[in-house]
């Protein structure tokens, strides 16, 4: 699916359900992901279950990023990746370009 189509769907979901409802959905989806990961450690869920929940969380996060500010979100994500890279470099001395 093209990014343009994805953004249209995400905006339609926000418009249809409202931000408050989608924020509650964020709580629910994150909880389901946590449960799926926990269950894999007890052999009660599969990697496919985790992938399903990761996709759900990713979609709702994209909606929240659009609402709160997609560009600011992407900048902050990049900043945190740079910070992570620096922390990792303390351990092995190699830097990712």
N, C-alpha and C positions, 0 to 999 in steps of 0.2 A: 504494500500500500504506500502511496506517495505521502510525503510529509504534509502537503497541502490538504489531502483528504483526511489524514490523521487529525490535524488541527481543527478541521471543520467538525469532525465527530466529537472531539474533546470539548469544543466550545458548545456544541449542541447539548452534550450531557450536562455541562455546567448550567446552561440556560434552562434545560428541561427540569432538572432535579433541584437546582439551586446550590449555592456554595455551601450552606450549612449542612445540607444532606450529604454532599460529597465529602465534606470534612469528616462526618460521621462514618462514611464509607471508608475513608482512609484508615480510621481506627480499626474498623472491622477487617479490612484486607491485610493490614499489618499483623493483626492478631492471628489471622489464618496462616500467614506465612510463618510466623513464630511457631505455631502449633505444628505445621508440616515439617519444619526443620527439626523440632524436638522429637517428633514421631519417627523421623529417619534414624535417630540415635537409638530408638527402641525397636527398630525394624518393623514399624507399623505404618510407614509411608515410603513411597518410592521417590527417586529423583524426579520423575515425571510430576508427582504431586507438588514438589517444591517449585519446579519450573512453572506450573500453572499458577501458583500463588505469586511467584516473582513477576509474572506477566500482569496479573491483576494489580499488584502494588505499583508496578512501573506505570501503568495506565493512569491510576489515580494520582500518582506523583506528577505526571505530566499535566494533568488537569490543574492541580494545585499550583504548579509552576506557572502555568498560563494565567491563573487568577492573580497570584501574588507578584508576578513579574518574571517572565521567561528569560529575558536577557540578564537580569540580576541573578537569577538562579544559575544560569550557565556560567556567568562570571565567578560566582561563589564556588561552583563545582570545580571549575578550572583551578581556582586558588587553592582549594583543598587538595586537589590532585598534585599540584606543585609541592605543597607542604608535605604530602605523603612521600613523594619522590625524594625530597630532601631527607626525611627521616630514614627512609630505606637506604639512602646513600651513606648514612653514618655507619651502617652495618657492613657494607661490602665495598664502599669506595667507588662504585660505578654509578654513573648518572645516565638517566634516560634522556635522550635529546629532546 
